[in-house]
Amino acid sequence: MTHTRITIICENRAHMAKDIMGEHGFAALIKTPTTRLLMDTGQGLGLAHNAKALKIDLAALDGVVISHGHYDHTGGLMQLPAREQPLPIHAHPDLFAGKYLLPKDQDPTYIGIPFSQPALEETLNARFAFHSSFTEIAPGVFFSGQVPRTGSFEPSDERLVKQTPDGFVPDPFNDDASLLIETPAGPVILTGCAHSGIVNIMEHFAQKSGHPTFHAVIGGTHLGFANDPSQLDQAMDAFDKFQVHTIAVSHCTGNEAAAQLFHRFKDRFAFAGAGWHIDF
């Protein structure tokens, strides 16, 4: 294989493919000429089912990447087959930080990773590689590390908090990470939820890699949480600034934001649901 393929395995909506189920979550397979990486695992409902339907062998992975420590990106970890060889899992050091949903006037709900590090190491033979900075984790595949917040307009969700010894505080999402993948068509960005801000992520990868443009941006954008129309407009302007050829959104983008993205970008846009894939 001389090309790179990205396949969405778990996502809120099922693409038009046989035997695929949707779930609130995200998982994608990155297959390059030299490596097979799983980014995120959904919440644990559809990973094994959809992988089987898509003829994806989860036992043949070279590693796993976790974009951040929410249950809808980590809950499927225990669906991965047990193996004798160690399974590298790449993540930010804050992966296991206590993450909660705290709506106004309601009790907190734990929404973090549902498994402990020792349990994953024992059951999956997992070996965690924690990266806080931009790191090449496979040939031509780069883990973002912590993404600086340079764009003040990027949307956030005040209900998402982190537990500390002094109580709950707004989650800074230091663990929010994305991938930059070098492909024959050009550099491709793959995100989980983009809690860091999709524009911040593009700016970060441009600064670290030297790429002035990106062929594709795929995955969650968190634009569904924009507080006013100008936030979405500025994000769309940034897609044009970086001359993104393909904008394929998933998960936390939201129906309204996805509809506006489709309206503006037309043939450059795709709904990246479970079962969808793209070759480069």
C-alpha positions in Angstrom: 0.0 0.0 0.0 1.5 3.3 -1.1 -1.4 5.5 0.2 -2.8 6.5 3.5 -6.3 5.7 4.6 -8.3 7.1 7.5 -11.5 5.1 8.5 -14.0 6.4 11.0 -15.0 3.4 13.2 -17.1 5.1 15.9 -19.0 8.3 15.6 -22.4 9.8 16.5 -23.9 8.8 13.1 -23.6 5.8 11.0 -22.4 6.3 7.5 -24.1 4.5 4.6 -22.4 1.2 5.1 -23.8 -2.2 6.0 -24.0 -3.3 9.7 -22.6 0.0 11.1 -23.9 1.4 14.4 -23.6 5.0 15.6 -22.8 6.0 19.2 -21.9 9.3 21.0 -18.1 9.0 20.7 -15.2 8.8 18.3 -12.7 6.4 17.0 -10.6 6.3 13.8 -8.1 4.0 12.2 -5.0 5.5 10.5 -3.4 3.1 8.1 -0.2 4.3 6.4 2.4 2.3 4.4 4.3 1.6 7.6 1.9 1.7 10.5 -1.7 1.0 11.8 -2.8 3.3 14.6 -6.2 3.5 16.3 -7.1 7.0 17.5 -9.7 6.9 20.3 -12.1 4.0 21.0 -15.6 5.5 21.3 -17.5 4.8 24.5 -17.4 1.0 24.2 -20.7 0.3 22.3 -19.5 0.0 18.8 -15.8 -0.4 18.4 -15.6 -4.2 18.1 -18.9 -4.4 16.2 -18.0 -1.8 13.6 -14.4 -3.0 13.3 -15.7 -6.4 12.4 -18.2 -5.0 9.9 -15.4 -2.9 8.3 -13.0 -5.9 8.3 -10.6 -4.1 10.5 -8.4 -6.4 12.6 -8.0 -4.7 16.0 -5.4 -7.3 17.0 -3.0 -6.0 14.3 -2.7 -2.5 15.6 0.8 -1.0 16.0 -0.5 1.4 18.7 -3.3 3.5 20.1 -3.6 7.2 20.4 -6.0 8.8 22.9 -7.0 12.4 22.2 -8.2 13.2 25.7 -9.6 11.4 28.8 -13.3 11.5 28.3 -15.4 8.3 28.4 -16.7 8.7 24.8 -13.1 8.5 23.5 -11.7 5.9 26.0 -14.6 3.6 26.9 -13.8 1.1 24.2 -10.3 0.4 25.3 -11.3 -2.9 26.9 -12.8 -4.1 23.6 -9.3 -4.3 22.2 -8.1 -7.9 21.9 -5.6 -9.2 24.5 -2.2 -9.7 23.1 1.2 -11.0 24.0 3.1 -8.1 22.6 2.9 -4.8 24.5 0.4 -2.3 23.1 1.8 1.2 22.9 -0.8 3.8 24.0 0.1 7.4 23.3 -1.5 10.2 25.3 -0.9 13.4 27.3 0.2 12.9 30.9 -3.2 14.3 32.2 -5.1 11.5 30.6 -6.3 10.1 33.9 -7.2 13.4 35.5 -10.6 13.4 37.1 -13.1 14.7 34.6 -16.7 15.6 35.4 -19.8 17.2 33.9 -21.2 19.8 36.3 -24.3 21.5 34.9 -25.7 24.4 36.9 -27.6 23.4 40.0 -26.9 19.7 39.5 -24.6 17.1 41.0 -21.4 16.3 39.2 -21.2 13.3 36.9 -17.9 11.5 36.3 -17.2 11.5 32.5 -13.5 10.5 32.6 -11.7 7.4 31.4 -13.5 4.4 33.0 -10.4 2.3 33.5 -7.3 2.7 35.7 -3.8 2.7 34.2 -2.8 -0.5 36.1 -6.0 -2.3 34.8 -5.2 -1.4 31.2 -1.6 -2.4 31.6 -2.6 -5.8 33.1 -5.5 -6.6 30.8 -4.3 -5.2 27.5 -0.6 -5.4 28.1 -0.7 -1.7 27.5 2.4 0.4 27.7 1.7 4.1 28.1 3.8 6.7 26.3 2.9 10.1 27.7 3.8 13.2 25.5 3.3 16.8 26.6 4.9 18.2 23.5 5.0 17.8 19.7 6.3 14.2 19.1 6.7 11.9 16.1 5.1 8.6 17.3 5.4 6.7 14.0 6.9 7.5 10.6 5.1 10.6 9.4 2.6 10.7 12.3 3.0 13.5 14.9 1.2 13.8 18.2 0.4 17.4 19.0 1.2 17.5 22.7 -0.4 20.3 24.6 -1.9 22.9 22.3 -1.4 26.6 23.2 -4.6 28.6 23.4 -3.9 31.6 21.2 -7.4 32.3 19.7 -9.6 34.0 22.3 -12.7 33.3 20.2 -12.5 29.5 20.4 -15.7 28.0 22.0 -15.6 26.2 25.4 -18.1 24.4 27.6 -18.2 25.7 31.2 -20.0 22.5 32.3 -16.8 20.5 31.8 -14.7 20.5 35.0 -11.8 18.8 36.6 -11.6 17.6 40.2 -8.8 19.0 42.3 -8.0 18.8 46.0 -9.6 22.3 46.3 -12.8 21.2 44.5 -14.0 21.4 40.9 -12.3 23.9 38.5 -12.9 24.5 34.7 -11.1 21.7 32.8 -8.2 23.3 31.0 -8.0 20.3 28.7 -4.2 20.2 28.7 -4.6 16.6 27.6 -6.5 17.5 24.4 -4.3 16.2 21.6 -4.6 15.7 17.8 -2.5 14.1 15.1 -0.7 15.5 12.1 -0.3 12.8 9.4 2.0 13.3 6.4 0.3 11.8 3.3 1.0 11.7 -0.4 -1.7 14.4 -0.9 -0.3 16.6 1.8 -0.5 17.0 5.6 -3.7 15.9 7.3 -5.0 16.8 10.8 -7.0 14.3 12.7 -8.8 15.5 15.9 -10.8 13.8 18.6 -12.9 16.7 20.1 -10.7 19.7 19.5 -11.3 21.0 23.0 -8.2 23.1 22.4 -9.9 24.9 19.6 -9.8 23.8 16.0 -8.0 27.0 14.9 -5.5 26.8 17.8 -4.8 23.2 16.6 -4.1 24.3 13.0 -2.0 27.2 14.2 0.0 24.8 16.5 0.7 22.3 13.8 1.6 25.0 11.3 4.1 26.4 13.8 5.6 23.0 14.7 5.7 21.5 11.2 6.3 24.5 9.0 3.3 23.6 6.8 1.5 26.7 5.6 -1.5 24.7 4.4 -3.3 21.4 5.3 -4.8 19.0 2.8 -7.5 17.8 5.2 -8.9 18.3 8.7 -10.9 15.3 9.9 -12.8 14.7 13.2 -14.4 16.6 16.0 -14.2 20.4 15.9 -16.2 21.4 19.1 -17.8 24.0 16.9 -21.2 22.8 18.2 -20.4 24.7 21.4 -19.8 28.1 19.7 -21.6 30.8 21.8 -22.2 33.2 18.9 -22.1 33.1 15.1 -18.8 35.0 14.9 -16.9 32.1 16.5 -18.0 29.7 13.7 -17.3 32.4 11.0 -13.8 32.9 12.3 -13.2 29.1 12.3 -14.4 28.8 8.7 -12.2 31.7 7.7 -9.3 29.8 9.2 -10.1 26.8 7.1 -9.7 29.1 4.1 -6.6 30.7 5.5 -4.9 27.2 5.7 -6.4 26.3 2.3 -7.9 23.1 3.7 -9.0 21.0 0.7 -11.2 18.5 2.7 -13.1 19.4 5.9 -14.6 16.2 7.2 -16.4 16.8 10.5 -17.5 14.3 13.2 -18.8 14.0 16.7 -18.9 17.3 18.7 -19.2 19.5 15.6 -23.0 19.5 16.0 -25.8 19.5 13.5 -26.1 23.2 13.1 -22.4 23.9 12.7 -22.0 21.0 10.3 -24.9 22.4 8.2 -23.2 25.8 8.0 -19.9 24.2 7.1 -21.5 22.3 4.3 -23.3 25.4 3.1 -20.0 27.3 2.8 -17.6 24.7 1.6 -19.8 22.5 -0.5 -17.6 20.0 -2.3 -14.8 20.5 0.2 -17.0 19.3 3.0 -17.8 15.7 4.2 -19.8 14.2 7.1 -17.3 11.8 8.6 -19.7 9.3 10.2 -18.9 5.7 11.4 -18.0 3.6 8.3 -16.7 6.6 6.3 -13.2 6.5 4.9 -10.9 8.6 2.8 -7.7 7.7 0.9 -4.7 10.0 0.4 
